[in-house]
Amino acid sequence: MVLDLGKGWDSEWVSNPSVVYNGFTFMMWYTGMDDNYVGSIGLATSVDGASWSRYSNNPVLKGAQDPCVIYEDGIYKMWYSGDANVGSSIGYATSQDGITWTRFTGNPVLSPGSFGSWDVGSLDQPSVVHQGSTYLMYYDASKSGSSGIGMATSKDGMHWTKTGQLPNGALGGWATLYEIGDVTSVNGSYVAVYWGGNHTLTQSIGIASSSDGVKWTPFEGNPILTPGPSSSWDGIAVLTPTLVHVRDQYYLYFSGWSYSQDLIITKIGMTILPATIPVPIPEFSSNITLTIAMTFAIIASLSIRKRFRI
């Protein structure tokens, strides 16, 4: 576990990490909630990806959650979930330092569909990848208690066109319900880390690759990460993963759930992906060094408060 519950604004909920390595510093934006379960986005930083320090003036974006941040051309770009006039919608903000954010004046950039649409209920959990001249967004959407994964494309990250729903079973394997946590471009292909379950609290994390972002090949050893022992900080579920490329290594950050006095407790953990992706992946701890050599060739060749619907 790399980020525990905080005080004040993130005292009740710490989840949904989005991590960027800018070549010098690891920066993590995450969802925090106070005792009224009001969500905001905070920042933590690290020099090694394992030991983290919260920014002293958190939160950096109030009234928002589920951040997805990418860094390009010296600008941090964030897509996030936020309440709009109808249901929940997706907003966009930019920053030069990752601390002071400017919301796009045209927010929300993606809203629920019209009456009768499959995504008429709410949109959240955006994941954005930029490859070539196109931004591709995946988002979680709901309608009458059911949920699915939607897709949209954009040329500038601000003006989006919905392209449909990810086909049922596209990420199939061990579960019946899935949500995408993060999508990364690797050697011209897409790699997704996602989580799934079967209408229960128990959630596990899988990984899949795709050449077009629509048709996916799940890793045959999925799930790659499952909950820990029942008494551990991630004993109920592991979910909302994000993948970070650091030189010749890949770090996987995720939310872990546990019980305490009949309440769900959320914290953020980390794993290091081995070259062969064995199951289960050993969880990172302070006595494991960060010198594990590996490649990703095998893949390149291939909010209960988060509004999770059980």
C-alpha positions as CSV (number, residue, x, y, z in Angstrom):
1,M,0.0,0.0,0.0
2,V,1.5,3.3,-1.1
3,L,-1.2,5.9,-0.1
4,D,-3.4,5.6,3.0
5,L,-6.4,7.6,4.1
6,G,-5.6,11.2,4.9
7,K,-7.1,13.9,7.0
8,G,-10.0,16.3,6.3
9,W,-10.9,16.2,2.6
10,D,-9.6,12.7,1.9
11,S,-10.3,11.1,5.3
12,E,-13.0,8.7,4.1
13,W,-12.0,7.6,0.6
14,V,-8.7,7.4,-1.3
15,S,-9.0,5.8,-4.7
16,N,-8.8,6.0,-8.5
17,P,-5.1,6.9,-9.0
18,S,-3.8,8.4,-12.3
19,V,0.0,8.5,-12.4
20,V,2.3,10.3,-14.7
21,Y,6.1,10.0,-14.8
22,N,7.5,13.2,-16.4
23,G,11.1,11.9,-16.5
24,F,12.0,13.3,-13.1
25,T,9.0,12.9,-10.7
26,F,6.1,10.6,-10.3
27,M,2.8,12.6,-9.9
28,M,-0.4,10.9,-8.7
29,W,-3.8,12.5,-8.9
30,Y,-6.5,10.6,-7.0
31,T,-10.0,10.8,-5.7
32,G,-10.5,11.8,-2.1
33,M,-13.7,12.1,-0.1
34,D,-14.4,13.7,3.3
35,D,-16.9,12.5,5.9
36,N,-19.8,13.8,3.9
37,Y,-18.5,11.8,0.9
38,V,-17.9,14.9,-1.2
39,G,-15.3,14.1,-3.9
40,S,-12.3,16.1,-4.9
41,I,-9.0,15.4,-6.6
42,G,-5.7,15.6,-4.8
43,L,-2.0,15.3,-5.8
44,A,0.8,13.2,-4.4
45,T,4.4,13.1,-5.6
46,S,7.2,10.6,-5.5
47,V,10.9,10.3,-6.6
48,D,10.8,6.5,-6.9
49,G,7.2,5.6,-7.5
50,A,6.9,3.9,-4.2
51,S,7.2,6.5,-1.4
52,W,4.6,9.2,-1.8
53,S,4.0,12.7,-0.3
54,R,0.8,14.5,-0.5
55,Y,0.7,18.1,-1.8
56,S,0.3,20.4,1.2
57,N,-2.5,22.5,-0.3
58,N,-4.7,19.6,-1.5
59,P,-7.2,19.2,-3.1
60,V,-6.1,20.6,-6.5
61,L,-9.5,20.2,-8.1
62,K,-12.7,20.4,-6.0
63,G,-16.0,18.8,-6.8
64,A,-14.5,16.3,-9.2
65,Q,-13.3,12.7,-9.1
66,D,-12.0,9.8,-11.3
67,P,-9.0,11.7,-12.8
68,C,-7.3,10.6,-15.9
69,V,-4.1,12.6,-16.6
70,I,-1.7,12.6,-19.6
71,Y,1.4,14.8,-20.0
72,E,2.3,16.1,-23.5
73,D,4.0,19.1,-25.0
74,G,4.7,20.4,-21.4
75,I,1.0,20.5,-20.5
76,Y,-0.9,18.2,-18.0
77,K,-4.3,17.3,-19.4
78,M,-7.0,15.9,-17.2
79,W,-10.4,14.3,-17.9
80,Y,-12.5,13.7,-14.8
81,S,-16.0,12.9,-13.6
82,G,-18.2,15.7,-12.4
83,D,-21.9,16.4,-11.7
84,A,-23.7,18.2,-14.5
85,N,-27.4,19.1,-15.0
86,V,-28.3,15.5,-15.8
87,G,-26.5,12.6,-14.2
88,S,-22.8,12.7,-14.1
89,S,-20.7,14.0,-17.0
90,I,-17.0,14.2,-18.0
91,G,-15.0,17.4,-17.8
92,Y,-11.6,18.6,-19.0
93,A,-8.9,20.7,-17.4
94,T,-5.3,21.7,-18.1
95,S,-2.3,22.7,-16.0
96,Q,1.3,23.7,-16.5
97,D,2.5,22.3,-13.2
98,G,-0.1,19.6,-12.3
99,I,-1.2,21.8,-9.3
100,T,-3.1,24.8,-10.6
101,W,-5.8,23.6,-13.0
102,T,-8.0,25.5,-15.4
103,R,-11.3,24.0,-16.3
104,F,-12.3,24.1,-19.9
105,T,-15.0,26.7,-20.4
106,G,-17.0,24.4,-22.6
107,N,-17.4,21.7,-20.0
108,P,-18.7,19.1,-19.8
109,V,-16.9,17.6,-22.8
110,L,-19.0,14.4,-22.8
111,S,-22.5,14.1,-21.4
112,P,-25.1,11.3,-21.0
113,G,-27.0,10.4,-24.1
114,S,-30.6,11.4,-25.0
115,F,-33.7,9.6,-23.8
116,G,-33.6,6.0,-24.8
117,S,-29.8,5.9,-25.3
118,W,-27.8,3.1,-23.7
119,D,-25.7,5.7,-21.8
120,V,-28.6,8.0,-20.7
121,G,-27.9,7.6,-17.0
122,S,-24.4,8.9,-16.1
123,L,-20.9,8.9,-17.4
124,D,-17.8,8.6,-15.3
125,Q,-14.4,6.9,-15.0
126,P,-12.8,8.3,-18.2
127,S,-9.6,6.8,-19.6
128,V,-8.0,8.7,-22.5
129,V,-5.1,7.6,-24.8
130,H,-3.6,9.7,-27.5
131,Q,-2.2,7.9,-30.5
132,G,-1.3,9.6,-33.8
133,S,-3.8,12.4,-34.4
134,T,-6.6,11.0,-32.4
135,Y,-7.6,10.9,-28.7
136,L,-9.6,7.8,-27.8
137,M,-11.7,7.9,-24.6
138,Y,-13.3,5.0,-22.8
139,Y,-15.9,5.7,-20.1
140,D,-18.3,3.9,-17.8
141,A,-21.9,4.6,-18.6
142,S,-25.2,3.4,-17.0
143,K,-28.9,3.1,-17.8
144,S,-31.5,1.8,-15.4
145,G,-29.1,0.0,-13.2
146,S,-27.0,-1.6,-15.9
147,S,-23.6,-0.4,-17.1
148,G,-21.3,-0.7,-20.0
149,I,-18.1,0.8,-21.5
150,G,-18.5,3.6,-24.1
151,M,-16.0,5.0,-26.6
152,A,-15.5,8.4,-28.1
153,T,-12.9,10.1,-30.3
154,S,-11.5,13.6,-30.5
155,K,-8.8,15.6,-32.4
156,D,-8.1,18.0,-29.6
157,G,-9.2,16.3,-26.4
158,M,-12.0,18.8,-25.9
159,H,-14.6,18.1,-28.6
160,W,-15.7,14.5,-28.6
161,T,-17.8,12.2,-30.8
162,K,-19.2,9.1,-29.3
163,T,-18.4,6.0,-31.4
164,G,-20.5,3.4,-29.6
165,Q,-20.3,0.8,-26.9
166,L,-17.5,-1.7,-26.4
167,P,-19.1,-5.0,-27.4
168,N,-20.2,-7.3,-24.6
169,G,-17.6,-9.8,-23.8
170,A,-14.7,-7.8,-25.5
171,L,-12.7,-8.1,-22.2
172,G,-14.3,-11.4,-21.3
173,G,-12.7,-14.0,-19.0
174,W,-13.3,-14.4,-15.3
175,A,-16.2,-11.9,-14.8
176,T,-19.5,-10.7,-16.2
177,L,-19.0,-6.9,-15.5
178,Y,-15.9,-4.9,-16.4
179,E,-14.7,-1.3,-16.3
180,I,-11.5,0.0,-18.0
181,G,-9.1,1.7,-15.6
182,D,-6.4,2.8,-18.0
183,V,-5.4,2.4,-21.7
184,T,-1.8,2.9,-22.8
185,S,-0.2,3.0,-26.3
186,V,2.6,0.5,-26.6
187,N,4.6,0.1,-29.9
188,G,1.6,1.1,-32.0
189,S,-0.9,-1.1,-30.1
190,Y,-3.2,-0.5,-27.2
191,V,-2.9,-2.1,-23.8
192,A,-5.7,-1.8,-21.3
193,V,-5.8,-2.6,-17.6
194,Y,-9.3,-3.1,-16.2
195,W,-11.2,-4.7,-13.4
196,G,-14.2,-6.9,-13.2
197,G,-16.5,-9.0,-11.0
198,N,-19.8,-10.9,-10.9
199,H,-22.3,-8.6,-9.2
200,T,-20.4,-8.8,-5.9
201,L,-17.9,-6.6,-4.1
202,T,-15.1,-8.9,-5.1
203,Q,-13.2,-7.4,-8.0
204,S,-9.9,-8.4,-9.7
205,I,-7.7,-6.8,-12.3
206,G,-6.9,-8.0,-15.8
207,I,-5.0,-6.8,-18.9
208,A,-5.6,-7.0,-22.6
209,S,-4.1,-5.8,-25.9
210,S,-5.7,-4.4,-29.1
211,S,-4.6,-3.2,-32.5
212,D,-7.6,-0.9,-33.0
213,G,-8.9,-0.2,-29.5
214,V,-12.1,-2.0,-30.2
215,K,-11.3,-5.7,-30.5
216,W,-9.4,-6.9,-27.5
217,T,-7.2,-10.0,-26.7
218,P,-7.3,-10.6,-23.0
219,F,-4.2,-12.0,-21.4
220,E,-4.7,-15.8,-21.0
221,G,-3.5,-15.7,-17.4
222,N,-6.2,-13.1,-16.3
223,P,-6.9,-11.9,-13.7
224,I,-3.3,-10.7,-13.1
225,L,-4.1,-9.3,-9.7
226,T,-6.7,-10.6,-7.1
227,P,-7.7,-9.4,-3.6
228,G,-5.3,-10.1,-0.8
229,P,-6.0,-12.1,2.3
230,S,-9.4,-11.3,3.9
231,S,-7.7,-9.4,6.7
232,S,-5.5,-7.2,4.5
233,W,-6.0,-3.7,3.3
234,D,-7.1,-5.0,-0.2
235,G,-8.9,-8.1,1.1
236,I,-12.2,-7.3,-0.6
237,A,-11.3,-6.0,-4.0
238,V,-8.6,-4.5,-6.3
239,L,-9.8,-2.1,-8.9
240,T,-9.3,1.2,-10.8
241,P,-5.8,0.3,-12.1
242,T,-3.5,2.6,-14.0
243,L,-0.3,1.6,-15.9
244,V,2.9,3.7,-15.9
245,H,5.8,3.1,-18.3
246,V,9.2,3.9,-16.6
247,R,12.2,3.2,-18.7
248,D,12.2,-0.6,-19.1
249,Q,9.6,-1.2,-16.4
250,Y,5.8,-0.9,-15.9
251,Y,4.3,0.0,-12.6
252,L,0.6,-0.8,-11.9
253,Y,-1.2,1.4,-9.4
254,F,-4.7,0.4,-8.1
255,S,-7.3,0.9,-5.4
256,G,-7.7,-1.7,-2.7
257,W,-10.8,-2.2,-0.6
258,S,-11.2,-3.7,2.9
259,Y,-13.8,-3.7,5.7
260,S,-13.6,-1.8,9.0
261,Q,-16.6,-1.8,11.3
262,D,-18.9,-2.6,8.3
263,L,-17.5,0.3,6.3
264,I,-15.6,0.1,3.0
265,I,-12.1,1.4,3.5
266,T,-10.1,2.4,0.3
267,K,-6.4,2.8,-0.1
268,I,-4.0,2.9,-3.1
269,G,-1.4,0.2,-3.8
270,M,1.2,-0.7,-6.4
271,T,2.6,-3.7,-8.2
272,I,5.5,-4.2,-10.7
273,L,4.6,-6.2,-13.8
274,P,7.1,-9.0,-14.4
275,A,8.1,-9.9,-18.0
276,T,6.0,-13.1,-18.0
277,I,3.1,-11.7,-16.0
278,P,2.6,-14.7,-13.7
279,V,-0.5,-15.0,-11.6
280,P,-0.8,-13.6,-9.0
281,I,1.6,-10.6,-9.3
282,P,3.4,-10.0,-6.1
283,E,2.4,-6.8,-4.4
284,F,5.0,-4.2,-3.9
285,S,6.4,-3.7,-0.4
286,S,9.2,-1.6,1.0
287,N,11.6,-4.6,1.1
288,I,11.3,-5.2,-2.6
289,T,13.8,-3.3,-4.6
290,L,12.9,-1.4,-7.8
291,T,15.5,-3.1,-9.9
292,I,13.4,-5.8,-11.5
293,A,14.4,-5.9,-15.2
294,M,11.6,-6.7,-17.6
295,T,10.1,-5.9,-21.0
296,F,6.6,-5.7,-22.3
297,A,7.1,-7.6,-25.5
298,I,4.6,-10.3,-24.6
299,I,1.8,-7.6,-24.5
300,A,3.1,-5.6,-27.5
301,S,2.9,-8.8,-29.5
302,L,-0.4,-9.6,-28.4
303,S,-17.0,4.5,-6.4
304,I,-19.0,1.8,-4.2
305,R,-18.8,5.7,-4.1
306,K,-17.2,5.6,-7.5
307,R,-20.7,4.7,-8.6
308,F,-19.7,1.1,-9.1
309,R,-22.8,-0.8,-9.9
310,I,-23.3,-4.1,-8.0
